[in-house]
Amino acid sequence: MKWRNSNTQYGWLPSALHWLMLLLLVAVFASMELRGYFPKGSVTRDALKSWHYTLGISVLLLALLRLAISFTGPVPAISPPPPLLQALAARLMKLALYGFMVGMPLMGWAMRSAEGVPVVFFGLTFPPLVGVNEQLAEWFEELHEAGASVGYVLIGLHSAAALYHHYFLRDDTLRRMLPK
């Protein structure tokens, strides 16, 4: 398997990054969902929040890397080709997922900046995106929480569509992303 895409198959690098992103997103969501099981101020809860921030920045960096790599080769065609509306829906979903993978970490970073809390990524402190502003921090927090709900829906629809294509339409939509 080549590292770059061909006209019929995703390369090993885009494919690996796709599945790594899935694992990262599961970890991001799990770190926030699990924190509620621990009392405020506990070491475990604080560690989960810290991991959430680090994993969120990892999602941002990986999404940007995936976008850059996507410009280096073709997008493998689906065989048989889907109807026009399905192809349009797939493109819109891809845009929405990339918007989510870039936008959510940026909102989290902006929220932390507005709270006056530095964003630290494996010991590297990122510069603030906005100045300290309590109202802005609350607004970003509400957007970030709503975005998480949207993320569950997007990821669920993306997964359901892949399985639908594989098991019902029996095209190669999913197989293009699997290693050969």
VMD Tcl script that builds the backbone (N, CA, C; Angstrom):
set m [mol new atoms 540]
animate dup $m
set s [atomselect $m all]
$s set {name element resname resid chain x y z} {
  {N N MET 1 A 0.851 -1.184 0.000}
  {CA C MET 1 A 0.000 0.000 0.000}
  {C C MET 1 A 0.890 1.238 0.000}
  {N N LYS 2 A 0.613 2.144 -0.887}
  {CA C LYS 2 A 1.384 3.381 -0.982}
  {C C LYS 2 A 0.956 4.348 0.114}
  {N N TRP 3 A 1.830 5.284 0.434}
  {CA C TRP 3 A 1.508 6.245 1.491}
  {C C TRP 3 A 0.520 7.297 1.010}
  {N N ARG 4 A 0.480 7.547 -0.293}
  {CA C ARG 4 A -0.433 8.553 -0.854}
  {C C ARG 4 A -1.646 7.869 -1.472}
  {N N ASN 5 A -2.673 8.666 -1.674}
  {CA C ASN 5 A -3.901 8.157 -2.298}
  {C C ASN 5 A -3.667 7.808 -3.761}
  {N N SER 6 A -4.425 6.825 -4.218}
  {CA C SER 6 A -4.509 6.544 -5.652}
  {C C SER 6 A -5.922 6.937 -6.078}
  {N N ASN 7 A -6.284 6.652 -7.285}
  {CA C ASN 7 A -7.636 6.972 -7.756}
  {C C ASN 7 A -8.684 6.024 -7.181}
  {N N THR 8 A -8.237 4.902 -6.589}
  {CA C THR 8 A -9.192 3.907 -6.086}
  {C C THR 8 A -9.042 3.591 -4.603}
  {N N GLN 9 A -7.945 4.008 -3.973}
  {CA C GLN 9 A -7.681 3.615 -2.583}
  {C C GLN 9 A -6.990 4.760 -1.842}
  {N N TYR 10 A -7.376 4.947 -0.574}
  {CA C TYR 10 A -6.645 5.890 0.259}
  {C C TYR 10 A -5.284 5.299 0.577}
  {N N GLY 11 A -4.262 6.138 0.623}
  {CA C GLY 11 A -2.920 5.698 0.985}
  {C C GLY 11 A -2.854 5.342 2.462}
  {N N TRP 12 A -1.757 4.693 2.872}
  {CA C TRP 12 A -1.664 4.270 4.265}
  {C C TRP 12 A -1.602 5.463 5.208}
  {N N LEU 13 A -0.978 6.576 4.793}
  {CA C LEU 13 A -0.875 7.733 5.687}
  {C C LEU 13 A -2.238 8.395 5.906}
  {N N PRO 14 A -2.991 8.775 4.860}
  {CA C PRO 14 A -4.325 9.335 5.105}
  {C C PRO 14 A -5.239 8.372 5.860}
  {N N SER 15 A -5.125 7.085 5.559}
  {CA C SER 15 A -5.947 6.096 6.243}
  {C C SER 15 A -5.584 6.010 7.723}
  {N N ALA 16 A -4.296 5.947 8.018}
  {CA C ALA 16 A -3.848 5.883 9.414}
  {C C ALA 16 A -4.259 7.137 10.182}
  {N N LEU 17 A -4.140 8.301 9.541}
  {CA C LEU 17 A -4.530 9.548 10.204}
  {C C LEU 17 A -6.036 9.588 10.463}
  {N N HIS 18 A -6.821 9.036 9.550}
  {CA C HIS 18 A -8.272 8.976 9.729}
  {C C HIS 18 A -8.616 8.182 10.990}
  {N N TRP 19 A -8.028 6.964 11.116}
  {CA C TRP 19 A -8.341 6.110 12.256}
  {C C TRP 19 A -7.719 6.634 13.545}
  {N N LEU 20 A -6.564 7.294 13.452}
  {CA C LEU 20 A -5.978 7.931 14.629}
  {C C LEU 20 A -6.881 9.063 15.115}
  {N N MET 21 A -7.466 9.801 14.180}
  {CA C MET 21 A -8.387 10.877 14.558}
  {C C MET 21 A -9.587 10.297 15.297}
  {N N LEU 22 A -10.097 9.171 14.841}
  {CA C LEU 22 A -11.203 8.534 15.544}
  {C C LEU 22 A -10.814 8.232 16.988}
  {N N LEU 23 A -9.648 7.634 17.181}
  {CA C LEU 23 A -9.196 7.326 18.540}
  {C C LEU 23 A -9.035 8.585 19.385}
  {N N LEU 24 A -8.473 9.630 18.792}
  {CA C LEU 24 A -8.322 10.897 19.513}
  {C C LEU 24 A -9.674 11.476 19.914}
  {N N LEU 25 A -10.627 11.450 18.992}
  {CA C LEU 25 A -11.952 11.998 19.303}
  {C C LEU 25 A -12.640 11.189 20.401}
  {N N VAL 26 A -12.490 9.878 20.369}
  {CA C VAL 26 A -13.051 9.049 21.449}
  {C C VAL 26 A -12.415 9.453 22.774}
  {N N ALA 27 A -11.101 9.641 22.786}
  {CA C ALA 27 A -10.404 10.028 24.012}
  {C C ALA 27 A -10.821 11.421 24.485}
  {N N VAL 28 A -11.005 12.357 23.550}
  {CA C VAL 28 A -11.443 13.714 23.911}
  {C C VAL 28 A -12.812 13.663 24.581}
  {N N PHE 29 A -13.747 12.964 23.942}
  {CA C PHE 29 A -15.095 12.869 24.498}
  {C C PHE 29 A -15.082 12.106 25.826}
  {N N ALA 30 A -14.333 11.016 25.889}
  {CA C ALA 30 A -14.279 10.212 27.114}
  {C C ALA 30 A -13.709 11.021 28.280}
  {N N SER 31 A -12.683 11.816 28.010}
  {CA C SER 31 A -12.073 12.593 29.096}
  {C C SER 31 A -13.056 13.594 29.695}
  {N N MET 32 A -13.942 14.137 28.889}
  {CA C MET 32 A -14.926 15.082 29.435}
  {C C MET 32 A -16.104 14.358 30.071}
  {N N GLU 33 A -16.546 13.273 29.453}
  {CA C GLU 33 A -17.691 12.543 30.003}
  {C C GLU 33 A -17.333 11.889 31.339}
  {N N LEU 34 A -16.131 11.351 31.453}
  {CA C LEU 34 A -15.721 10.648 32.667}
  {C C LEU 34 A -15.438 11.576 33.841}
  {N N ARG 35 A -15.090 12.821 33.570}
  {CA C ARG 35 A -14.739 13.738 34.663}
  {C C ARG 35 A -15.902 13.937 35.627}
  {N N GLY 36 A -17.133 13.820 35.134}
  {CA C GLY 36 A -18.311 14.011 35.974}
  {C C GLY 36 A -18.451 12.964 37.072}
  {N N TYR 37 A -17.725 11.870 36.950}
  {CA C TYR 37 A -17.778 10.823 37.969}
  {C C TYR 37 A -16.846 11.090 39.149}
  {N N PHE 38 A -16.089 12.167 39.063}
  {CA C PHE 38 A -15.128 12.480 40.120}
  {C C PHE 38 A -15.444 13.845 40.719}
  {N N PRO 39 A -15.225 14.007 42.023}
  {CA C PRO 39 A -15.564 15.276 42.666}
  {C C PRO 39 A -14.707 16.434 42.143}
  {N N LYS 40 A -15.306 17.621 42.138}
  {CA C LYS 40 A -14.572 18.822 41.717}
  {C C LYS 40 A -13.354 19.002 42.607}
  {N N GLY 41 A -12.243 19.349 41.972}
  {CA C GLY 41 A -10.999 19.555 42.698}
  {C C GLY 41 A -10.194 18.287 42.919}
  {N N SER 42 A -10.754 17.128 42.547}
  {CA C SER 42 A -10.004 15.878 42.739}
  {C C SER 42 A -8.892 15.785 41.695}
  {N N VAL 43 A -7.860 15.038 42.043}
  {CA C VAL 43 A -6.723 14.872 41.153}
  {C C VAL 43 A -7.162 14.219 39.836}
  {N N THR 44 A -8.015 13.219 39.923}
  {CA C THR 44 A -8.455 12.505 38.717}
  {C C THR 44 A -9.259 13.421 37.805}
  {N N ARG 45 A -10.170 14.194 38.395}
  {CA C ARG 45 A -10.981 15.109 37.581}
  {C C ARG 45 A -10.094 16.148 36.903}
  {N N ASP 46 A -9.152 16.708 37.642}
  {CA C ASP 46 A -8.243 17.703 37.065}
  {C C ASP 46 A -7.368 17.082 35.973}
  {N N ALA 47 A -6.944 15.836 36.182}
  {CA C ALA 47 A -6.133 15.157 35.162}
  {C C ALA 47 A -6.947 14.928 33.891}
  {N N LEU 48 A -8.212 14.525 34.044}
  {CA C LEU 48 A -9.071 14.314 32.872}
  {C C LEU 48 A -9.286 15.618 32.105}
  {N N LYS 49 A -9.480 16.720 32.835}
  {CA C LYS 49 A -9.637 18.020 32.165}
  {C C LYS 49 A -8.357 18.400 31.431}
  {N N SER 50 A -7.221 18.170 32.072}
  {CA C SER 50 A -5.945 18.488 31.445}
  {C C SER 50 A -5.734 17.652 30.182}
  {N N TRP 51 A -6.080 16.366 30.262}
  {CA C TRP 51 A -5.970 15.510 29.086}
  {C C TRP 51 A -6.924 15.963 27.987}
  {N N HIS 52 A -8.100 16.436 28.381}
  {CA C HIS 52 A -9.063 16.933 27.394}
  {C C HIS 52 A -8.451 18.084 26.598}
  {N N TYR 53 A -7.797 19.000 27.281}
  {CA C TYR 53 A -7.185 20.147 26.594}
  {C C TYR 53 A -6.050 19.691 25.672}
  {N N THR 54 A -5.214 18.806 26.165}
  {CA C THR 54 A -4.088 18.320 25.363}
  {C C THR 54 A -4.574 17.535 24.154}
  {N N LEU 55 A -5.553 16.661 24.372}
  {CA C LEU 55 A -6.104 15.877 23.260}
  {C C LEU 55 A -6.815 16.777 22.257}
  {N N GLY 56 A -7.483 17.822 22.748}
  {CA C GLY 56 A -8.163 18.762 21.854}
  {C C GLY 56 A -7.184 19.466 20.927}
  {N N ILE 57 A -6.055 19.901 21.472}
  {CA C ILE 57 A -5.031 20.534 20.626}
  {C C ILE 57 A -4.456 19.498 19.664}
  {N N SER 58 A -4.333 18.256 20.102}
  {CA C SER 58 A -3.871 17.181 19.212}
  {C C SER 58 A -4.827 17.004 18.037}
  {N N VAL 59 A -6.128 17.080 18.310}
  {CA C VAL 59 A -7.138 16.989 17.245}
  {C C VAL 59 A -6.936 18.125 16.247}
  {N N LEU 60 A -6.741 19.335 16.749}
  {CA C LEU 60 A -6.535 20.494 15.872}
  {C C LEU 60 A -5.314 20.277 14.978}
  {N N LEU 61 A -4.199 19.886 15.564}
  {CA C LEU 61 A -2.969 19.708 14.785}
  {C C LEU 61 A -3.112 18.571 13.775}
  {N N LEU 62 A -3.739 17.482 14.189}
  {CA C LEU 62 A -3.925 16.356 13.275}
  {C C LEU 62 A -4.886 16.718 12.146}
  {N N ALA 63 A -5.934 17.483 12.458}
  {CA C ALA 63 A -6.876 17.914 11.410}
  {C C ALA 63 A -6.165 18.797 10.389}
  {N N LEU 64 A -5.312 19.696 10.860}
  {CA C LEU 64 A -4.576 20.565 9.935}
  {C C LEU 64 A -3.609 19.745 9.079}
  {N N LEU 65 A -2.973 18.739 9.700}
  {CA C LEU 65 A -2.090 17.855 8.943}
  {C C LEU 65 A -2.887 17.074 7.900}
  {N N ARG 66 A -4.045 16.558 8.297}
  {CA C ARG 66 A -4.885 15.813 7.356}
  {C C ARG 66 A -5.314 16.692 6.186}
  {N N LEU 67 A -5.670 17.938 6.485}
  {CA C LEU 67 A -6.057 18.862 5.409}
  {C C LEU 67 A -4.890 19.085 4.449}
  {N N ALA 68 A -3.705 19.297 5.001}
  {CA C ALA 68 A -2.531 19.529 4.149}
  {C C ALA 68 A -2.257 18.308 3.276}
  {N N ILE 69 A -2.340 17.124 3.845}
  {CA C ILE 69 A -2.080 15.895 3.089}
  {C C ILE 69 A -3.151 15.663 2.035}
  {N N SER 70 A -4.379 16.099 2.319}
  {CA C SER 70 A -5.464 15.870 1.349}
  {C C SER 70 A -5.221 16.594 0.029}
  {N N PHE 71 A -4.366 17.614 0.059}
  {CA C PHE 71 A -4.078 18.356 -1.169}
  {C C PHE 71 A -2.947 17.715 -1.976}
  {N N THR 72 A -2.352 16.619 -1.462}
  {CA C THR 72 A -1.207 16.015 -2.145}
  {C C THR 72 A -1.585 14.910 -3.116}
  {N N GLY 73 A -2.834 14.553 -3.165}
  {CA C GLY 73 A -3.215 13.470 -4.077}
  {C C GLY 73 A -4.698 13.474 -4.342}
  {N N PRO 74 A -5.138 12.560 -5.178}
  {CA C PRO 74 A -6.557 12.507 -5.527}
  {C C PRO 74 A -7.402 11.944 -4.386}
  {N N VAL 75 A -8.698 12.198 -4.444}
  {CA C VAL 75 A -9.650 11.540 -3.556}
  {C C VAL 75 A -10.110 10.293 -4.291}
  {N N PRO 76 A -9.900 9.123 -3.695}
  {CA C PRO 76 A -10.306 7.896 -4.389}
  {C C PRO 76 A -11.795 7.893 -4.720}
  {N N ALA 77 A -12.106 7.525 -5.942}
  {CA C ALA 77 A -13.498 7.488 -6.393}
  {C C ALA 77 A -14.228 6.299 -5.777}
  {N N ILE 78 A -15.511 6.484 -5.526}
  {CA C ILE 78 A -16.363 5.407 -5.029}
  {C C ILE 78 A -16.836 4.600 -6.229}
  {N N SER 79 A -16.818 3.286 -6.065}
  {CA C SER 79 A -17.279 2.422 -7.140}
  {C C SER 79 A -18.359 1.483 -6.615}
  {N N PRO 80 A -19.533 1.506 -7.208}
  {CA C PRO 80 A -19.993 2.359 -8.300}
  {C C PRO 80 A -20.242 3.791 -7.797}
  {N N PRO 81 A -20.147 4.752 -8.693}
  {CA C PRO 81 A -20.322 6.150 -8.295}
  {C C PRO 81 A -21.702 6.392 -7.660}
  {N N PRO 82 A -21.737 7.179 -6.579}
  {CA C PRO 82 A -23.022 7.469 -5.934}
  {C C PRO 82 A -23.824 8.497 -6.731}
  {N N PRO 83 A -25.132 8.557 -6.488}
  {CA C PRO 83 A -25.943 9.602 -7.120}
  {C C PRO 83 A -25.454 10.988 -6.686}
  {N N LEU 84 A -25.780 11.986 -7.476}
  {CA C LEU 84 A -25.303 13.353 -7.255}
  {C C LEU 84 A -25.634 13.859 -5.850}
  {N N LEU 85 A -26.864 13.642 -5.374}
  {CA C LEU 85 A -27.237 14.136 -4.046}
  {C C LEU 85 A -26.441 13.452 -2.937}
  {N N GLN 86 A -26.159 12.178 -3.100}
  {CA C GLN 86 A -25.336 11.469 -2.119}
  {C C GLN 86 A -23.912 12.014 -2.114}
  {N N ALA 87 A -23.371 12.265 -3.279}
  {CA C ALA 87 A -22.019 12.818 -3.381}
  {C C ALA 87 A -21.964 14.207 -2.742}
  {N N LEU 88 A -22.997 15.011 -2.968}
  {CA C LEU 88 A -23.069 16.339 -2.358}
  {C C LEU 88 A -23.170 16.231 -0.842}
  {N N ALA 89 A -24.000 15.316 -0.361}
  {CA C ALA 89 A -24.135 15.116 1.081}
  {C C ALA 89 A -22.805 14.688 1.699}
  {N N ALA 90 A -22.068 13.833 0.997}
  {CA C ALA 90 A -20.763 13.384 1.489}
  {C C ALA 90 A -19.783 14.549 1.585}
  {N N ARG 91 A -19.794 15.412 0.585}
  {CA C ARG 91 A -18.897 16.584 0.620}
  {C C ARG 91 A -19.271 17.528 1.756}
  {N N LEU 92 A -20.568 17.741 1.944}
  {CA C LEU 92 A -21.010 18.607 3.041}
  {C C LEU 92 A -20.645 18.005 4.395}
  {N N MET 93 A -20.775 16.694 4.529}
  {CA C MET 93 A -20.406 16.028 5.773}
  {C C MET 93 A -18.910 16.171 6.038}
  {N N LYS 94 A -18.112 16.011 4.991}
  {CA C LYS 94 A -16.662 16.157 5.145}
  {C C LYS 94 A -16.308 17.576 5.597}
  {N N LEU 95 A -16.950 18.558 4.995}
  {CA C LEU 95 A -16.734 19.957 5.417}
  {C C LEU 95 A -17.153 20.161 6.868}
  {N N ALA 96 A -18.302 19.615 7.237}
  {CA C ALA 96 A -18.789 19.761 8.606}
  {C C ALA 96 A -17.840 19.088 9.602}
  {N N LEU 97 A -17.343 17.906 9.253}
  {CA C LEU 97 A -16.414 17.212 10.150}
  {C C LEU 97 A -15.106 17.982 10.305}
  {N N TYR 98 A -14.574 18.504 9.203}
  {CA C TYR 98 A -13.353 19.304 9.319}
  {C C TYR 98 A -13.617 20.600 10.085}
  {N N GLY 99 A -14.779 21.207 9.870}
  {CA C GLY 99 A -15.143 22.393 10.654}
  {C C GLY 99 A -15.190 22.071 12.135}
  {N N PHE 100 A -15.726 20.913 12.457}
  {CA C PHE 100 A -15.794 20.459 13.842}
  {C C PHE 100 A -14.390 20.207 14.405}
  {N N MET 101 A -13.555 19.480 13.642}
  {CA C MET 101 A -12.233 19.103 14.138}
  {C C MET 101 A -11.284 20.294 14.271}
  {N N VAL 102 A -11.523 21.341 13.523}
  {CA C VAL 102 A -10.709 22.558 13.648}
  {C C VAL 102 A -11.390 23.552 14.590}
  {N N GLY 103 A -12.691 23.712 14.430}
  {CA C GLY 103 A -13.415 24.727 15.201}
  {C C GLY 103 A -13.513 24.446 16.690}
  {N N MET 104 A -13.761 23.201 17.056}
  {CA C MET 104 A -13.917 22.880 18.483}
  {C C MET 104 A -12.644 23.150 19.286}
  {N N PRO 105 A -11.478 22.681 18.841}
  {CA C PRO 105 A -10.276 23.010 19.605}
  {C C PRO 105 A -9.995 24.520 19.659}
  {N N LEU 106 A -10.271 25.214 18.553}
  {CA C LEU 106 A -10.072 26.667 18.564}
  {C C LEU 106 A -11.016 27.349 19.552}
  {N N MET 107 A -12.269 26.869 19.620}
  {CA C MET 107 A -13.204 27.432 20.606}
  {C C MET 107 A -12.743 27.145 22.025}
  {N N GLY 108 A -12.263 25.932 22.268}
  {CA C GLY 108 A -11.750 25.595 23.589}
  {C C GLY 108 A -10.551 26.444 23.960}
  {N N TRP 109 A -9.670 26.644 23.007}
  {CA C TRP 109 A -8.484 27.484 23.217}
  {C C TRP 109 A -8.907 28.924 23.498}
  {N N ALA 110 A -9.856 29.433 22.725}
  {CA C ALA 110 A -10.351 30.801 22.939}
  {C C ALA 110 A -11.037 30.924 24.299}
  {N N MET 111 A -11.792 29.894 24.696}
  {CA C MET 111 A -12.462 29.901 25.999}
  {C C MET 111 A -11.433 29.976 27.113}
  {N N ARG 112 A -10.416 29.130 27.042}
  {CA C ARG 112 A -9.367 29.144 28.067}
  {C C ARG 112 A -8.646 30.490 28.080}
  {N N SER 113 A -8.405 31.048 26.899}
  {CA C SER 113 A -7.759 32.356 26.825}
  {C C SER 113 A -8.615 33.421 27.489}
  {N N ALA 114 A -9.913 33.412 27.212}
  {CA C ALA 114 A -10.825 34.405 27.802}
  {C C ALA 114 A -10.938 34.232 29.315}
  {N N GLU 115 A -10.712 33.006 29.801}
  {CA C GLU 115 A -10.702 32.763 31.246}
  {C C GLU 115 A -9.386 33.188 31.882}
  {N N GLY 116 A -8.388 33.502 31.056}
  {CA C GLY 116 A -7.073 33.876 31.564}
  {C C GLY 116 A -6.224 32.671 31.931}
  {N N VAL 117 A -6.593 31.505 31.392}
  {CA C VAL 117 A -5.866 30.267 31.692}
  {C C VAL 117 A -5.031 29.894 30.463}
  {N N PRO 118 A -3.743 29.649 30.650}
  {CA C PRO 118 A -2.920 29.291 29.487}
  {C C PRO 118 A -3.269 27.912 28.945}
  {N N VAL 119 A -3.076 27.748 27.652}
  {CA C VAL 119 A -3.268 26.460 26.997}
  {C C VAL 119 A -1.877 25.838 26.871}
  {N N VAL 120 A -1.706 24.699 27.559}
  {CA C VAL 120 A -0.409 24.025 27.573}
  {C C VAL 120 A -0.543 22.700 26.835}
  {N N PHE 121 A 0.384 22.482 25.921}
  {CA C PHE 121 A 0.383 21.269 25.095}
  {C C PHE 121 A 1.748 20.610 25.247}
  {N N PHE 122 A 1.789 19.547 26.036}
  {CA C PHE 122 A 3.032 18.828 26.305}
  {C C PHE 122 A 4.172 19.779 26.684}
  {N N GLY 123 A 3.881 20.677 27.621}
  {CA C GLY 123 A 4.882 21.602 28.139}
  {C C GLY 123 A 5.050 22.887 27.349}
  {N N LEU 124 A 4.453 22.952 26.173}
  {CA C LEU 124 A 4.532 24.149 25.333}
  {C C LEU 124 A 3.302 25.005 25.590}
  {N N THR 125 A 3.515 26.246 26.013}
  {CA C THR 125 A 2.393 27.147 26.288}
  {C C THR 125 A 2.028 27.907 25.020}
  {N N PHE 126 A 0.770 27.784 24.621}
  {CA C PHE 126 A 0.277 28.472 23.437}
  {C C PHE 126 A -0.114 29.900 23.802}
  {N N PRO 127 A 0.033 30.829 22.866}
  {CA C PRO 127 A -0.373 32.213 23.156}
  {C C PRO 127 A -1.893 32.319 23.243}
  {N N PRO 128 A -2.407 33.275 24.012}
  {CA C PRO 128 A -3.866 33.436 24.091}
  {C C PRO 128 A -4.429 33.908 22.752}
  {N N LEU 129 A -5.632 33.419 22.448}
  {CA C LEU 129 A -6.306 33.841 21.215}
  {C C LEU 129 A -7.083 35.131 21.419}
  {N N VAL 130 A -7.565 35.334 22.645}
  {CA C VAL 130 A -8.334 36.538 22.988}
  {C C VAL 130 A -7.893 37.003 24.365}
  {N N GLY 131 A -8.256 38.237 24.693}
  {CA C GLY 131 A -7.954 38.759 26.013}
  {C C GLY 131 A -8.911 38.200 27.061}
  {N N VAL 132 A -8.545 38.394 28.308}
  {CA C VAL 132 A -9.383 37.914 29.409}
  {C C VAL 132 A -10.711 38.659 29.379}
  {N N ASN 133 A -11.810 37.904 29.371}
  {CA C ASN 133 A -13.148 38.477 29.296}
  {C C ASN 133 A -14.122 37.408 29.771}
  {N N GLU 134 A -14.708 37.609 30.955}
  {CA C GLU 134 A -15.568 36.594 31.558}
  {C C GLU 134 A -16.797 36.287 30.701}
  {N N GLN 135 A -17.426 37.319 30.153}
  {CA C GLN 135 A -18.613 37.093 29.322}
  {C C GLN 135 A -18.256 36.317 28.051}
  {N N LEU 136 A -17.141 36.671 27.452}
  {CA C LEU 136 A -16.692 35.971 26.254}
  {C C LEU 136 A -16.356 34.515 26.580}
  {N N ALA 137 A -15.753 34.285 27.737}
  {CA C ALA 137 A -15.430 32.918 28.166}
  {C C ALA 137 A -16.705 32.091 28.305}
  {N N GLU 138 A -17.735 32.668 28.900}
  {CA C GLU 138 A -19.016 31.958 29.057}
  {C C GLU 138 A -19.636 31.659 27.693}
  {N N TRP 139 A -19.554 32.620 26.790}
  {CA C TRP 139 A -20.108 32.439 25.448}
  {C C TRP 139 A -19.378 31.309 24.718}
  {N N PHE 140 A -18.036 31.325 24.772}
  {CA C PHE 140 A -17.263 30.258 24.140}
  {C C PHE 140 A -17.559 28.907 24.785}
  {N N GLU 141 A -17.763 28.893 26.102}
  {CA C GLU 141 A -18.075 27.634 26.786}
  {C C GLU 141 A -19.410 27.066 26.305}
  {N N GLU 142 A -20.415 27.928 26.176}
  {CA C GLU 142 A -21.715 27.471 25.670}
  {C C GLU 142 A -21.601 26.947 24.240}
  {N N LEU 143 A -20.859 27.668 23.403}
  {CA C LEU 143 A -20.650 27.218 22.019}
  {C C LEU 143 A -19.906 25.890 21.980}
  {N N HIS 144 A -18.905 25.763 22.831}
  {CA C HIS 144 A -18.095 24.548 22.871}
  {C C HIS 144 A -18.942 23.350 23.306}
  {N N GLU 145 A -19.784 23.540 24.297}
  {CA C GLU 145 A -20.652 22.462 24.761}
  {C C GLU 145 A -21.686 22.084 23.701}
  {N N ALA 146 A -22.263 23.086 23.034}
  {CA C ALA 146 A -23.218 22.804 21.956}
  {C C ALA 146 A -22.508 22.101 20.794}
  {N N GLY 147 A -21.294 22.542 20.505}
  {CA C GLY 147 A -20.514 21.917 19.443}
  {C C GLY 147 A -20.217 20.455 19.730}
  {N N ALA 148 A -20.022 20.117 21.007}
  {CA C ALA 148 A -19.781 18.713 21.375}
  {C C ALA 148 A -21.000 17.865 21.017}
  {N N SER 149 A -22.188 18.390 21.278}
  {CA C SER 149 A -23.407 17.661 20.917}
  {C C SER 149 A -23.510 17.491 19.409}
  {N N VAL 150 A -23.180 18.534 18.686}
  {CA C VAL 150 A -23.176 18.456 17.218}
  {C C VAL 150 A -22.153 17.417 16.763}
  {N N GLY 151 A -21.013 17.373 17.437}
  {CA C GLY 151 A -19.966 16.407 17.096}
  {C C GLY 151 A -20.437 14.972 17.218}
  {N N TYR 152 A -21.178 14.678 18.290}
  {CA C TYR 152 A -21.726 13.326 18.433}
  {C C TYR 152 A -22.591 12.975 17.222}
  {N N VAL 153 A -23.418 13.921 16.797}
  {CA C VAL 153 A -24.313 13.682 15.655}
  {C C VAL 153 A -23.508 13.497 14.368}
  {N N LEU 154 A -22.538 14.375 14.137}
  {CA C LEU 154 A -21.736 14.276 12.910}
  {C C LEU 154 A -20.984 12.950 12.832}
  {N N ILE 155 A -20.343 12.577 13.936}
  {CA C ILE 155 A -19.575 11.337 13.951}
  {C C ILE 155 A -20.512 10.137 13.786}
  {N N GLY 156 A -21.659 10.197 14.436}
  {CA C GLY 156 A -22.637 9.120 14.310}
  {C C GLY 156 A -23.158 8.987 12.885}
  {N N LEU 157 A -23.492 10.105 12.252}
  {CA C LEU 157 A -23.970 10.070 10.866}
  {C C LEU 157 A -22.888 9.581 9.908}
  {N N HIS 158 A -21.662 10.035 10.120}
  {CA C HIS 158 A -20.544 9.619 9.276}
  {C C HIS 158 A -20.345 8.099 9.374}
  {N N SER 159 A -20.366 7.594 10.587}
  {CA C SER 159 A -20.198 6.145 10.808}
  {C C SER 159 A -21.362 5.366 10.218}
  {N N ALA 160 A -22.578 5.848 10.445}
  {CA C ALA 160 A -23.764 5.167 9.921}
  {C C ALA 160 A -23.741 5.147 8.387}
  {N N ALA 161 A -23.325 6.252 7.781}
  {CA C ALA 161 A -23.274 6.310 6.317}
  {C C ALA 161 A -22.244 5.317 5.777}
  {N N ALA 162 A -21.090 5.230 6.435}
  {CA C ALA 162 A -20.067 4.281 5.987}
  {C C ALA 162 A -20.592 2.843 6.071}
  {N N LEU 163 A -21.255 2.522 7.162}
  {CA C LEU 163 A -21.802 1.173 7.324}
  {C C LEU 163 A -22.942 0.913 6.336}
  {N N TYR 164 A -23.766 1.916 6.089}
  {CA C TYR 164 A -24.850 1.794 5.102}
  {C C TYR 164 A -24.275 1.487 3.717}
  {N N HIS 165 A -23.249 2.252 3.349}
  {CA C HIS 165 A -22.619 2.015 2.046}
  {C C HIS 165 A -22.019 0.613 1.972}
  {N N HIS 166 A -21.409 0.180 3.051}
  {CA C HIS 166 A -20.727 -1.119 3.047}
  {C C HIS 166 A -21.713 -2.292 3.030}
  {N N TYR 167 A -22.712 -2.234 3.904}
  {CA C TYR 167 A -23.595 -3.397 4.075}
  {C C TYR 167 A -24.858 -3.379 3.214}
  {N N PHE 168 A -25.333 -2.194 2.848}
  {CA C PHE 168 A -26.575 -2.134 2.071}
  {C C PHE 168 A -26.332 -1.796 0.607}
  {N N LEU 169 A -25.532 -0.785 0.346}
  {CA C LEU 169 A -25.244 -0.434 -1.046}
  {C C LEU 169 A -24.142 -1.310 -1.620}
  {N N ARG 170 A -23.336 -1.869 -0.744}
  {CA C ARG 170 A -22.242 -2.771 -1.122}
  {C C ARG 170 A -21.263 -2.131 -2.107}
  {N N ASP 171 A -21.017 -0.830 -1.918}
  {CA C ASP 171 A -19.989 -0.177 -2.723}
  {C C ASP 171 A -18.680 -0.184 -1.925}
  {N N ASP 172 A -17.663 0.480 -2.442}
  {CA C ASP 172 A -16.357 0.413 -1.786}
  {C C ASP 172 A -16.043 1.638 -0.924}
  {N N THR 173 A -17.063 2.375 -0.502}
  {CA C THR 173 A -16.856 3.577 0.308}
  {C C THR 173 A -15.976 3.283 1.522}
  {N N LEU 174 A -16.332 2.295 2.292}
  {CA C LEU 174 A -15.574 1.963 3.503}
  {C C LEU 174 A -14.267 1.249 3.168}
  {N N ARG 175 A -14.294 0.345 2.228}
  {CA C ARG 175 A -13.085 -0.426 1.883}
  {C C ARG 175 A -11.953 0.469 1.398}
  {N N ARG 176 A -12.272 1.622 0.803}
  {CA C ARG 176 A -11.220 2.534 0.340}
  {C C ARG 176 A -10.369 3.054 1.487}
  {N N MET 177 A -10.962 3.100 2.715}
  {CA C MET 177 A -10.280 3.645 3.882}
  {C C MET 177 A -9.616 2.556 4.730}
  {N N LEU 178 A -9.835 1.302 4.378}
  {CA C LEU 178 A -9.230 0.199 5.132}
  {C C LEU 178 A -7.906 -0.204 4.513}
  {N N PRO 179 A -6.961 -0.649 5.337}
  {CA C PRO 179 A -5.672 -1.095 4.766}
  {C C PRO 179 A -5.851 -2.359 3.923}
  {N N LYS 180 A -5.050 -2.462 2.899}
  {CA C LYS 180 A -5.098 -3.659 2.034}
  {C C LYS 180 A -3.970 -4.571 2.378}
}
mol reanalyze $m
mol bondsrecalc $m
mol representation Tube
mol addrep $m
